[in-house]
Amino acid sequence: MRPRSTGDVVAGLIFLALGVAFAVGSLGYELGELLDMGPGYLPLVLGLALAALGLACVVKAYVAPDPVPDAGPAGPGGQGAPSVVVPGDGAPAGARDAVPSDDAPDPRPLAGLEWRPVLAIAAAIVFFALTIDGLGLILATFGAVLLSSLARGGVPWLRVVITSVALTALCWVVFVLALQLRLSLFGDWLGG
């Protein structure tokens, strides 16, 4: 049986779920036509594209799994898993013991998945979705970027704050100034 990439399956299912959610959510808006797009047209197309990408990732995990790294030279018997040769304790000169290598893949599904980035990014998305109306664009974006920075440990806080301010300003410029979307900068919870 060929090995399957668990990471591709998990990523594909997440993309598929998010794509379907966006596509279904866009149906509540007027779609319009290609030359006269309504507010739901672009989210529908992007949601379907994301769902297709997720489905492709899942299919790829089963059809064309990640290549298995080369096992290198065979062990002492000429076959089997690679081994590391170490001198034996008290063995005659020249005698060695074969110790199995730690390079063997972990058979548990999701064992190699790093949970910190997954949880931090998911928390940032949920935070933004739950607070965009109450806190407004400025604070919801700033908080989401702060939460997503927890995905990678060891980042200096000054860099995190500068990045959060820069991305919040970029969102304001793109969505409020350039696209002229009617987003409240400060939400209902703050009297905006």
Secondary structure per residue as TSV (DSSP state, phi and psi in degrees):
chain	resnum	aa	ss	phi	psi
A	1	M	-	360.0	132.3
A	2	R	-	-75.8	143.0
A	3	P	-	-69.0	149.0
A	4	R	-	-115.0	149.0
A	5	S	-	-86.8	107.2
A	6	T	H	-64.9	-36.3
A	7	G	H	-60.7	-40.9
A	8	D	H	-65.7	-38.3
A	9	V	H	-65.4	-46.7
A	10	V	H	-64.6	-47.3
A	11	A	H	-61.9	-42.2
A	12	G	H	-62.8	-41.8
A	13	L	H	-66.7	-36.8
A	14	I	H	-66.1	-46.0
A	15	F	H	-61.2	-42.4
A	16	L	H	-62.6	-45.5
A	17	A	H	-64.1	-45.0
A	18	L	H	-65.6	-41.2
A	19	G	H	-62.6	-44.0
A	20	V	H	-65.3	-40.3
A	21	A	H	-62.2	-43.9
A	22	F	H	-66.5	-41.1
A	23	A	H	-64.1	-44.0
A	24	V	H	-67.3	-40.5
A	25	G	H	-64.0	-31.2
A	26	S	H	-73.0	-18.1
A	27	L	T	-69.4	-14.7
A	28	G	T	-77.4	-7.0
A	29	Y	S	-111.3	162.6
A	30	E	-	-69.8	129.9
A	31	L	-	-84.4	-41.0
A	32	G	B	74.1	-155.2
A	33	E	-	-127.7	176.9
A	34	L	S	-60.4	-41.9
A	35	L	S	-88.3	-11.7
A	36	D	S	-137.4	74.5
A	37	M	B	-72.7	137.8
A	38	G	-	-92.1	179.4
A	39	P	T	-66.9	-17.6
A	40	G	T	-96.0	-7.0
A	41	Y	H	-66.4	-53.4
A	42	L	H	-65.2	-44.3
A	43	P	H	-61.4	-33.4
A	44	L	H	-65.9	-47.2
A	45	V	H	-65.0	-44.9
A	46	L	H	-67.0	-37.4
A	47	G	H	-64.0	-42.0
A	48	L	H	-66.8	-37.9
A	49	A	H	-65.5	-41.0
A	50	L	H	-66.3	-39.8
A	51	A	H	-64.4	-39.8
A	52	A	H	-65.3	-39.8
A	53	L	H	-62.8	-42.3
A	54	G	H	-63.2	-42.0
A	55	L	H	-64.0	-39.0
A	56	A	H	-64.2	-37.9
A	57	C	H	-64.3	-42.3
A	58	V	H	-65.7	-44.8
A	59	V	H	-62.8	-41.0
A	60	K	H	-60.8	-35.7
A	61	A	H	-64.2	-29.1
A	62	Y	H	-96.9	-32.7
A	63	V	H	-86.5	-45.9
A	64	A	S	-131.5	77.0
A	65	P	-	-66.0	162.4
A	66	D	-	-56.4	142.3
A	67	P	-	-66.5	144.3
A	68	V	-	-80.1	132.4
A	69	P	-	-60.8	148.4
A	70	D	-	-59.5	129.3
A	71	A	-	-72.8	-12.5
A	72	G	-	75.1	-159.4
A	73	P	S	-65.8	148.4
A	74	A	-	-71.3	162.5
A	75	G	-	-68.7	-171.3
A	76	P	T	-59.0	-29.0
A	77	G	T	-85.1	0.1
A	78	G	S	90.3	-12.6
A	79	Q	S	-140.2	172.2
A	80	G	S	96.7	-167.7
A	81	A	S	-73.1	153.4
A	82	P	-	-64.7	151.6
A	83	S	E	-135.3	159.6
A	84	V	E	-107.4	130.6
A	85	V	E	-98.3	126.1
A	86	V	E	-127.4	150.7
A	87	P	E	-62.8	140.9
A	88	G	-	-82.0	151.7
A	89	D	T	-80.0	119.6
A	90	G	T	72.2	10.0
A	91	A	-	-82.4	155.6
A	92	P	-	-57.9	157.0
A	93	A	T	-57.1	134.2
A	94	G	T	92.3	-18.6
A	95	A	-	-80.5	140.2
A	96	R	E	-138.4	153.9
A	97	D	E	-105.4	141.3
A	98	A	E	-93.6	125.4
A	99	V	E	-112.5	129.9
A	100	P	E	-59.0	145.0
A	101	S	-	-77.8	154.3
A	102	D	T	-88.0	9.6
A	103	D	T	-81.9	-4.6
A	104	A	S	-66.1	138.1
A	105	P	-	-66.9	148.2
A	106	D	-	-74.7	124.4
A	107	P	-	-73.7	-12.2
A	108	R	S	-76.5	132.7
A	109	P	T	-67.4	145.3
A	110	L	T	66.0	10.6
A	111	A	T	-69.1	-34.6
A	112	G	T	-90.2	0.9
A	113	L	-	-75.2	129.4
A	114	E	-	-84.4	114.8
A	115	W	H	-79.2	-28.1
A	116	R	H	-57.9	-51.1
A	117	P	H	-63.4	-38.9
A	118	V	H	-61.5	-47.9
A	119	L	H	-69.8	-38.1
A	120	A	H	-66.6	-43.8
A	121	I	H	-68.4	-41.1
A	122	A	H	-62.9	-41.4
A	123	A	H	-63.8	-38.3
A	124	A	H	-64.9	-42.1
A	125	I	H	-65.5	-45.1
A	126	V	H	-64.9	-42.5
A	127	F	H	-58.0	-48.0
A	128	F	H	-62.0	-44.7
A	129	A	H	-63.4	-37.3
A	130	L	H	-82.6	-19.4
A	131	T	H	-115.4	-3.1
A	132	I	H	-62.1	-37.8
A	133	D	H	-76.6	-40.2
A	134	G	H	-78.4	-41.8
A	135	L	H	-96.2	-24.1
A	136	G	H	93.0	173.7
A	137	L	H	-62.7	-43.1
A	138	I	H	-63.2	-56.7
A	139	L	H	-74.0	-33.9
A	140	A	H	-67.1	-41.5
A	141	T	H	-67.1	-45.1
A	142	F	H	-59.2	-45.6
A	143	G	H	-66.3	-38.3
A	144	A	H	-66.1	-39.7
A	145	V	H	-68.0	-38.9
A	146	L	H	-60.7	-45.1
A	147	L	H	-64.9	-40.8
A	148	S	H	-68.8	-22.5
A	149	S	G	-69.6	-17.0
A	150	L	G	-72.1	-10.3
A	151	A	G	-64.4	-28.5
A	152	R	S	-120.0	119.4
A	153	G	T	-75.7	157.4
A	154	G	T	82.1	10.1
A	155	V	-	-83.1	129.5
A	156	P	-	-61.5	141.5
A	157	W	H	-64.1	-32.5
A	158	L	H	-62.4	-41.5
A	159	R	H	-64.4	-39.4
A	160	V	H	-63.4	-44.4
A	161	V	H	-66.8	-42.8
A	162	I	H	-62.9	-42.6
A	163	T	H	-63.9	-41.6
A	164	S	H	-62.9	-44.1
A	165	V	H	-64.4	-43.8
A	166	A	H	-64.0	-44.8
A	167	L	H	-69.3	-34.3
A	168	T	H	-65.2	-43.9
A	169	A	H	-63.6	-40.4
A	170	L	H	-62.4	-42.3
A	171	C	H	-62.5	-40.6
A	172	W	I	-62.9	-45.9
A	173	V	I	-63.9	-47.1
A	174	V	I	-69.6	-51.7
A	175	F	I	-84.7	-36.3
A	176	V	I	-91.4	-49.9
A	177	L	I	-79.1	-53.4
A	178	A	I	-74.7	-52.3
A	179	L	S	-86.3	-11.4
A	180	Q	-	53.8	42.2
A	181	L	-	-75.5	145.8
A	182	R	-	-88.5	75.5
A	183	L	-	-107.3	135.3
A	184	S	-	-77.3	131.6
A	185	L	S	-69.4	-38.1
A	186	F	S	-126.6	128.3
A	187	G	-	-82.0	-169.3
A	188	D	G	-62.8	-34.4
A	189	W	G	-65.9	-23.2
A	190	L	G	-107.7	12.0
A	191	G	T	78.8	17.5
A	192	G	-	-88.6	360.0
